[in-house]
Amino acid sequence: MRQPLSSRRSFAAALLCLAAPLGILASIAWSCLKALLWPLSSKSKSTKGIFFRVTQLKNLPVDGLPRRFEIRSDRRDAWNLYANQAVGSVWISRKGSTEVSAWSTSCPHAGCMVQLASNHNHFQCPCHNSRFEINGKRMGPQNPSPRDMDRLEVEIREGEEVWVRFERFKSGISQKQLVSQS
């Protein structure tokens, strides 16, 4: 037995009346959710660090003893901008008139902050006892660090300003692998 044509039309009309508002609501909800979560899903386009003016040559003694300097910059999270915040630090040493070297303070083993030993003749990580020579090379065969300290690019500008390319590298691996910047 066939259904009457009018009941099929009524059902189709009722289905359309129900589906249209649900589709509109779903579209609005998707747009709102996407707008709300967009900052969390956006990735930084640049993985190469930027240069920061850290100090002047006159502030670095020529004895080769490293000094720690803070890197300050504006920091942004998903929704907020924080002006002039500490974003990291670097070790810088100078030998001679313009031979300047810089290393990340982050240990390549687990990311803890590498410190200058109390006798000033090597670096040491307090977390797992990784040790590094003053030039950033690993010390000892039992060193848990998979690589030397991460060296950073240095530029001397205008004859006296020390600029460092601040970058972060993945810890726990033997190869120096850049982590994207935020």
N, C-alpha and C positions, 0 to 999 in steps of 0.2 A: 504494500500500500504506500502510496506516495504522500509525502508531507505537503501540506498546502504551501503554495508559493509565498503567501503573505507571512507565514511564520518564519520562513527562511530569511526573508527580507528584514523582518523585525530583529531576528538574531544577529544578522550582519550589521544592522544599524546600531544595535546595542553594543556589539563588540567594537565597532568603530568609535562610538561615544566613550567607551571605557579606555581604549588603546590610545587615543589621541592625547588626552590629558596626562596619562601615564608616560607617554613618550616625551611630552613637553617637560614634565617634572624630572624625568631621568636626564634629559639634556641640560636642564638648569643645574641639577645636582652635580653632574659630571663637570660642568664648567666651573662651579664654585670649588669643588674638590681639587681640580687641576690648578686653579689660581691660588688656592691655599697652600698646596704642597709644592708648587713650582720652585721656590727657593731651595727646598731640600733636594730636589732632583737635578738642579742645574750644576754643571761641572765647570770648574775653572778651565778656560781655554789655554792658558799659558802654563807650561810645566817648567820653563826656564826661569830661574830666579832673577830678581832685579838687583841692581847695584844700590848699595846704601853707603852714604858718607858716614864713616865710623869714627875717625879721629884725624889728627894731623901728625905728620912725621915727627915733629918736635916732642910729642907726647910718648913716643916709643923709644926706649933706650936702645942703644946699638949693641948691647951685650947679648942679644939673642934670646933673652928670657921672655917667654910669652906673657901677654897680658890679656885678660878677658874683657870684652866689650859687649854691651847690650845692643841689640838691633831693635829699633823702635819704628813703628809704622802704624798706619791706620789699619784696623782689623775689622773684618766684616763677617758676621755669621749669617744665618738664613734671612734675618729680618733687620738686624741692627748694625750700625756703624760705630765703632769705638775708636776715637781719635788718639793718636800718639801712645799706643800700647806696646809693651815689650812683646815681641814676637819670636825672640830667640836670642842667642848670643854666639860669639865667635872668639877663638883664640888667635891673637896676632903677635908675631915676633918680627924683629928687625935685626939684620946683621949688616953692618956697613951703612953707607949713606942712603941707599934706596932699595936694598934687597929686603922685601917684606913678604912674609908668608902668612896665610890664614887657614884655619881648620874649623870645622864644625865642633861645637861642644857636645854634640850628641854622640854617644858611644855606638859604634857600628854593630855591637853585639846585641844589645837590648834597648838602646835608645836613652839610657840614663845619662845624666850630665857628667862629662869627664872633668876631673879636677886636676889642678897642678899639685903634685905631691909636696909635702911640707918641706922637704929638702930642695925643692925646685929643680930636680934633675930629671924628672919624668912626669908623664900624665898618668892618672889612675882613675878607673871607674869604680865608684863605691858599691855598685850593685853586685858585680860578679868578679871583681878583682882583675879586670882587663888592664894591662899596662902598656904604655906607649912611650917611646923615646921623645925627646923634645922636638924632633923633626916629624913626629906623627907616626913613625914606624912601630909596628907591634914588637913587644919585648917578650922573649921567652917562648919555649916550645909548648907550654901548657896554657897559653893565652886563650881564653874563650872567644875572643873577638875574631870573626871570620876574615877581617881585612884591616888595613891600616886606618888611621883616622881619616875622615873625609876632608880632603884639601879643597879650599875654595879659591876662586879666581880673585885676584887683587889688582887694582889699578891705582896709580899715583896720578892725581889730576892737579893741574895748576902748580906743579912742583912741590906741593906740601900736603894735599888732602889725600887721605887713604880711603879708598872706596872698595867695598867687598861685595861680590855677587853672593847673596845669601840664598842658599838652597837647602832642601831637606832630602835625605836619602833613606831608602828602605834599610832597616836594620835586620840583622840575623842572616844575611846572605853574603856570599864571598865577592860578588860583583857590585860595584857602585851603581845603584839604580835610582834615578831621580824620582821623587814622589811629587805629584802635582801640587802646585802652590794654591793657597787659598787667598 
